[in-house]
Amino acid sequence: MLFANPLIAADNTWGLMCVMCLSVAFSIWLEQKYKWASKVSGAILALIFAMVMANIGIIPTSCALYDDIVWGYVVPMGIPLLLLQCNLKRIWKETGRLVTIFLIGAVGTIVGALIAFFALNGVYEATGGSVKDLAAVASMMTGSYIGGGVNFAAMAATHGLQGTDVAAAATVADNLLMALYFFVLIAFAGMRFFRKNFNHPLIDEVEKGAGKDAAQTQAAAFWSRKDISLKDIAFNFAYCIAVVWASKLIAGIFSPFAIADTPANFQEVLLDFVGKFFGSEYVWITTISIIVATFFDKSVEKMHGSQEIGTYLIYLFLFVIGVPANIYTVVTKSPLLLVLTFIMVVVNMLFCFGAAKIFKFNLEDAIIASNANIGGPTTAAGMAISQGWAALVGPAMLIGTLGYVIGNYAGTIVGIILGA
């Protein structure tokens, strides 16, 4: 690390906001200026910039801006705006395909966890590590790579690893592999091999639109200047904040039903499902937003700028995703955990793309479903929108939110099997 302490302190919120917003603005400029950057996407570039700056010590890896403001406010506000593009009457078939690949990918995550554990447990023990800890990490990563960070935290608490070095190293390995894999998935969309072996109608549609001006990148063509007024901005912000508030109120009714410990019988399993699924604000943000987009589509069409504002907010989120990927911690503390996460990601990828090939689904379906497994609903939606695949944003949110629910059960099962 270049600096012993972060150059910009964790409590310097304005300084960190400046770095974050400048990085996102620069990423968007690159995306719309250069074709190579357009293929990578501004979202991934912002993530990479954050990773580099965190690893050389310019910005901290944790602070109130990331944890409270971006995760607490920016992400929930961005999702309803993005989902205004998702009319279920038009995308129902796409949702069905994504659910199929997502569930197969979830099975792949479980298989990957088992393979990784049995391949590494001997080496991990020989280097002074606890096999029980490795089993717990496999359980935690299963929850994370089917659901998201909330599942990782739940499994860490279940196994008593919260706040430990093992959990810290696993968190870093998780974020690093996730960030690198997003880059790989975007690269797949442009590779000749994958385009030859899969249908890719949404990619073709975006490229056809961009082809109207050879000097433009795909991103510049997709995000060309549109009509927007002060009233549009006011309505968009009022709408997304109202949706988030309503979702939190509804989720608060169901969340008390969740069982703190592992459910002991069918009744507790059912109550736990109700508490975790219907007690998630993201379930209700998604549900309310899609109802509005589907049944009030004529009013939605008058709200210009929702996609642009929502996308910008998600770009800020993706910058924050890259921050915790501290390479030094993984390399020095527990490189085997990086290998474990790598194996799990590769197996998930093979299951997702294999399923898409067998069932003759599209390349975009495989990319977004695998992203929803590894990164969760918000990263999958961010990738879909950054590539111009608007029809997949809603389905990505739905399957990613489903992952939050099944992730804890899958992680628990893996933990039991491996003796965590």
C-alpha positions in Angstrom: 0.0 0.0 0.0 1.4 3.4 -1.0 0.1 5.2 2.1 0.2 3.8 5.7 -3.2 5.6 6.4 -5.8 6.5 3.8 -5.0 9.8 2.2 -8.6 10.8 2.5 -9.8 9.9 6.0 -13.0 7.9 6.6 -14.7 10.8 8.3 -14.0 13.2 5.4 -17.3 12.6 3.8 -17.1 15.5 1.3 -13.7 14.5 0.2 -14.8 10.9 -0.4 -18.0 12.1 -2.2 -15.8 14.2 -4.5 -13.5 11.2 -5.3 -16.5 8.9 -5.9 -18.5 11.3 -8.1 -15.4 12.4 -10.1 -14.5 8.7 -10.6 -18.1 7.9 -11.8 -18.1 11.0 -14.1 -14.7 10.0 -15.6 -16.0 6.4 -16.1 -19.1 7.6 -17.9 -17.0 9.9 -20.1 -14.6 7.1 -21.0 -17.5 4.8 -21.7 -19.0 7.2 -24.1 -15.7 8.3 -25.7 -13.8 5.1 -26.4 -15.0 1.8 -27.8 -12.8 -0.3 -25.5 -14.3 1.5 -22.5 -17.8 1.0 -23.9 -17.3 -2.7 -24.0 -16.0 -2.8 -20.5 -18.8 -0.4 -19.3 -18.5 2.6 -17.1 -19.9 0.7 -14.2 -17.0 -1.7 -14.2 -14.5 1.1 -14.7 -15.8 2.9 -11.7 -15.5 -0.3 -9.7 -11.9 -0.8 -10.9 -11.0 2.8 -10.0 -12.3 2.3 -6.5 -10.4 -0.9 -6.1 -7.1 0.7 -7.2 -7.5 3.7 -4.9 -8.5 1.6 -1.9 -5.5 -0.7 -2.4 -2.9 2.0 -2.7 -4.4 3.9 0.3 -6.0 6.9 -1.2 -9.5 6.1 0.2 -10.5 4.0 3.1 -12.2 0.6 2.7 -15.0 1.4 5.1 -16.8 4.6 6.1 -20.2 6.2 6.7 -20.5 7.3 3.1 -20.3 3.8 1.8 -22.1 1.9 4.5 -24.8 4.4 5.5 -25.4 6.8 2.6 -24.8 4.7 -0.5 -26.1 1.4 0.8 -28.8 3.0 2.9 -30.1 5.6 0.6 -28.6 5.6 -2.9 -29.2 2.0 -3.7 -32.9 1.8 -2.6 -33.6 5.1 -4.5 -32.0 3.9 -7.7 -33.9 0.6 -7.9 -37.4 2.0 -8.3 -36.3 4.4 -11.1 -34.6 1.6 -13.0 -37.6 -0.7 -12.6 -39.9 1.8 -14.3 -38.5 0.4 -17.6 -39.8 -3.0 -16.7 -43.3 -3.8 -17.9 -44.0 -7.4 -16.9 -46.4 -7.8 -19.8 -43.4 -7.5 -22.1 -40.7 -9.3 -20.1 -42.5 -12.2 -18.5 -40.8 -14.7 -20.9 -37.4 -13.2 -20.1 -38.1 -13.6 -16.4 -38.9 -17.3 -16.8 -35.6 -18.0 -18.5 -33.6 -16.1 -16.0 -35.2 -17.9 -13.1 -34.3 -21.3 -14.6 -30.6 -20.3 -15.1 -30.4 -18.6 -11.7 -31.7 -21.7 -9.9 -29.3 -24.0 -11.8 -26.5 -21.5 -11.0 -27.5 -21.7 -7.3 -27.0 -25.5 -7.5 -23.7 -24.8 -9.2 -22.7 -22.6 -6.3 -23.4 -25.4 -3.8 -21.5 -27.9 -5.9 -18.6 -25.5 -6.2 -18.5 -25.0 -2.4 -18.3 -28.8 -1.8 -15.6 -29.2 -4.5 -13.6 -26.3 -3.1 -13.8 -27.5 0.5 -12.7 -31.1 -0.3 -9.9 -29.9 -2.6 -8.5 -27.4 -0.1 -9.2 -28.8 3.4 -5.9 -30.8 3.6 -3.8 -27.9 2.5 -5.7 -25.4 4.7 -5.1 -27.6 7.8 -1.5 -28.1 6.9 -0.9 -24.3 6.8 -2.3 -24.0 10.3 -5.9 -23.2 9.5 -9.0 -24.9 11.1 -10.9 -27.2 8.8 -14.1 -26.2 10.7 -13.3 -22.6 9.8 -12.9 -23.5 6.2 -16.3 -25.3 6.3 -17.8 -22.2 7.8 -16.3 -20.0 5.0 -17.7 -22.4 2.4 -21.1 -22.0 4.1 -20.8 -18.2 4.2 -19.7 -18.0 0.5 -22.6 -20.3 -0.5 -25.0 -17.8 1.1 -23.2 -14.9 -0.5 -22.9 -16.4 -4.0 -26.6 -17.3 -4.1 -27.9 -14.3 -2.3 -25.6 -11.4 -1.2 -23.9 -9.7 1.7 -26.8 -10.1 4.0 -26.5 -13.9 3.7 -22.8 -13.8 4.2 -23.3 -11.9 7.4 -26.0 -14.3 8.6 -23.9 -17.3 8.0 -20.9 -15.7 9.7 -23.0 -15.0 12.8 -24.4 -18.6 12.6 -20.8 -20.0 12.8 -19.6 -17.4 15.3 -17.0 -15.9 12.9 -18.3 -12.3 12.8 -15.5 -9.8 13.4 -12.7 -12.5 13.1 -9.7 -12.5 10.8 -11.2 -15.4 8.9 -14.4 -13.5 8.2 -12.4 -10.4 7.2 -10.2 -12.4 4.8 -13.3 -14.1 3.4 -15.0 -10.8 2.9 -12.1 -9.4 0.9 -11.8 -12.6 -1.2 -15.6 -12.4 -1.8 -15.4 -8.7 -3.0 -12.3 -9.2 -5.1 -13.5 -12.2 -7.0 -16.9 -10.6 -7.5 -15.3 -7.4 -8.9 -13.0 -9.4 -11.2 -15.9 -11.7 -12.3 -18.0 -8.7 -13.4 -15.2 -7.7 -15.7 -15.1 -11.2 -17.1 -18.8 -11.4 -17.7 -18.8 -8.1 -19.6 -15.9 -9.4 -21.7 -17.9 -12.6 -22.5 -20.6 -10.4 -24.1 -18.0 -9.2 -26.7 -16.1 -12.4 -27.3 -16.5 -14.2 -30.7 -16.7 -17.6 -29.0 -19.7 -16.8 -26.9 -21.5 -14.9 -29.7 -21.0 -17.9 -32.0 -22.4 -20.4 -29.5 -25.3 -18.4 -28.0 -28.1 -16.1 -29.4 -27.6 -12.5 -28.3 -30.6 -10.4 -29.4 -30.2 -7.6 -26.9 -26.5 -7.1 -27.7 -27.5 -7.0 -31.4 -30.2 -4.5 -30.7 -27.9 -2.2 -28.8 -25.2 -2.5 -31.5 -27.7 -1.8 -34.2 -28.8 1.4 -32.5 -25.2 2.4 -32.0 -24.3 1.7 -35.6 -26.2 4.7 -36.7 -23.2 6.8 -36.0 -19.8 5.1 -36.5 -18.1 7.7 -34.4 -20.2 6.9 -31.3 -19.7 4.2 -28.8 -22.6 1.9 -27.9 -22.9 3.7 -24.6 -23.0 7.1 -26.2 -25.7 6.1 -28.6 -27.8 4.4 -25.9 -27.5 7.3 -23.5 -28.0 10.1 -26.1 -29.5 13.4 -24.9 -33.2 13.1 -24.1 -36.0 15.5 -23.2 -36.2 16.1 -19.5 -37.7 19.0 -17.4 -37.6 20.2 -13.8 -41.0 18.5 -13.3 -39.6 15.2 -14.4 -36.7 15.4 -11.9 -39.1 16.3 -9.1 -41.5 13.5 -10.0 -38.7 10.9 -10.3 -37.3 11.7 -6.9 -40.7 11.9 -5.2 -41.7 8.6 -6.8 -38.6 6.6 -5.7 -38.6 8.0 -2.2 -42.3 7.2 -1.8 -41.7 3.7 -3.0 -38.8 3.1 -0.6 -40.7 4.5 2.3 -43.8 2.3 1.6 -41.6 -0.7 1.1 -39.9 -0.2 4.5 -43.3 0.1 6.2 -44.7 -3.1 4.6 -41.5 -5.1 5.2 -41.6 -4.0 8.8 -44.9 -5.8 9.3 -43.4 -9.2 8.1 -39.8 -9.0 9.4 -40.7 -10.0 13.0 -41.8 -13.4 11.7 -38.2 -14.4 10.8 -36.6 -16.9 13.2 -33.3 -15.8 14.8 -32.0 -19.4 15.1 -32.1 -22.3 12.6 -35.8 -23.3 12.2 -36.6 -26.4 14.1 -39.8 -27.6 12.4 -42.0 -27.0 9.3 -44.0 -24.2 11.0 -40.8 -22.3 11.9 -39.4 -22.9 8.4 -42.6 -21.4 6.9 -42.6 -18.4 9.3 -38.9 -17.9 8.7 -39.5 -17.8 4.9 -42.3 -15.3 5.4 -40.2 -13.1 7.6 -37.1 -13.2 5.4 -38.8 -12.9 2.0 -41.7 -10.5 2.7 -39.7 -8.8 5.4 -37.2 -7.6 2.8 -37.6 -4.0 1.7 -36.1 -5.0 -1.7 -38.9 -7.5 -2.3 -41.4 -4.7 -1.9 -39.4 -2.1 -3.8 -39.3 -4.5 -6.7 -43.0 -5.5 -6.4 -44.4 -2.0 -6.1 -42.1 -0.7 -8.9 -43.1 -3.5 -11.3 -46.8 -3.1 -10.6 -46.4 0.6 -11.4 -44.4 -0.1 -14.6 -46.8 -2.8 -15.7 -50.3 -1.3 -15.0 -49.5 2.4 -15.1 -47.3 2.3 -18.2 -48.9 5.4 -19.8 -48.1 7.5 -16.8 -44.6 6.1 -16.6 -43.9 7.1 -20.2 -44.4 10.7 -19.1 -41.7 10.5 -16.4 -38.6 11.3 -18.5 -35.1 10.8 -17.1 -35.9 7.9 -14.7 -33.5 5.5 -16.4 -30.7 8.1 -16.5 -31.0 9.1 -12.8 -31.4 5.5 -11.6 -28.4 4.4 -13.6 -26.2 7.2 -12.2 -27.2 6.1 -8.6 -26.3 2.5 -9.4 -22.9 3.6 -10.8 -22.2 5.2 -7.4 -23.1 1.9 -5.8 -20.8 -0.1 -8.1 -17.9 2.3 -7.1 -18.5 1.4 -3.5 -18.6 -2.4 -4.4 -15.0 -2.1 -5.5 -13.7 -0.4 -2.4 -13.4 -3.4 0.1 -11.4 -5.5 -2.4 -8.1 -5.2 -0.5 -5.8 -7.5 -2.4 -3.0 -7.3 0.3 -5.2 -8.8 3.0 -6.1 -11.8 0.9 -2.5 -12.4 -0.2 -1.0 -12.1 3.2 -3.7 -13.6 5.5 -5.5 -16.3 3.6 -4.7 -16.9 -0.1 -6.5 -20.2 0.0 -9.8 -18.4 0.6 -9.2 -16.7 -2.7 -8.8 -20.1 -4.3 -12.0 -21.3 -2.7 -14.0 -18.4 -4.0 -12.4 -18.8 -7.4 -13.5 -22.4 -7.6 -17.0 -21.5 -6.6 -17.3 -18.7 -9.1 -16.0 -20.9 -11.9 -18.4 -23.8 -11.1 -21.3 -21.3 -11.0 -20.3 -19.9 -14.3 -20.1 -23.4 -15.9 -23.6 -24.3 -14.6 -25.2 -21.0 -15.8 -23.6 -21.0 -19.2 -24.1 -24.8 -19.6 -27.8 -24.4 -18.7 -28.2 -21.6 -21.2 -26.6 -23.7 -23.9 -28.7 -26.8 -23.2 -32.0 -24.9 -23.1 -31.0 -22.6 -26.0 -31.3 -19.4 -23.9 -29.6 -16.2 -24.8 -26.1 -15.1 -23.9 -27.5 -12.1 -22.0 -29.6 -14.5 -19.8 -26.6 -16.5 -18.7 -24.5 -13.3 -18.0 -27.2 -11.6 -15.9 -28.3 -14.8 -14.1 -24.7 -15.6 -13.1 -24.2 -12.0 -12.0 -27.3 -12.2 -9.9 -25.9 -15.3 -8.2 -22.5 -13.9 -7.5 -23.3 -10.3 -6.9 -27.0 -10.1 -6.0 -29.9 -8.1 -7.4 -28.4 -4.6 -7.5 -25.2 -5.6 -9.3 -27.1 -7.7 -11.8 -29.5 -4.8 -12.5 -26.5 -2.4 -12.7 -24.8 -4.6 -15.3 -28.0 -5.0 -17.3 -28.6 -1.3 -17.5 -25.0 -0.4 -18.1 -25.1 -2.6 -21.2 -28.4 -1.3 -22.4 -30.4 -4.5 -21.7 -33.3 -2.7 -20.1 -35.6 -5.7 -20.5 -33.5 -7.7 -18.1 -33.4 -5.2 -15.3 -36.6 -6.2 -13.6 -36.0 -10.0 -13.9 -32.5 -9.5 -12.5 -33.9 -7.7 -9.5 -36.5 -10.4 -8.9 -34.2 -13.4 -9.1 -31.5 -11.6 -7.1 -34.0 -10.9 -4.3 -35.1 -14.6 -4.4 -31.4 -15.4 -3.8 -31.5 -13.4 -0.5 -34.1 -15.9 0.7 -32.7 -19.2 -0.4 -29.1 -18.2 0.3 -29.4 -18.7 4.1 -31.0 -22.2 3.6 -28.4 -23.3 1.1 -25.5 -21.9 3.3 -26.9 -23.7 6.3 -27.2 -27.0 4.4 -23.6 -26.7 3.2 -22.4 -25.9 6.7 -24.2 -29.0 8.1 -22.8 -31.3 5.4 -19.2 -30.0 5.9 -19.4 -30.0 9.7 -19.0 -26.3 10.2 
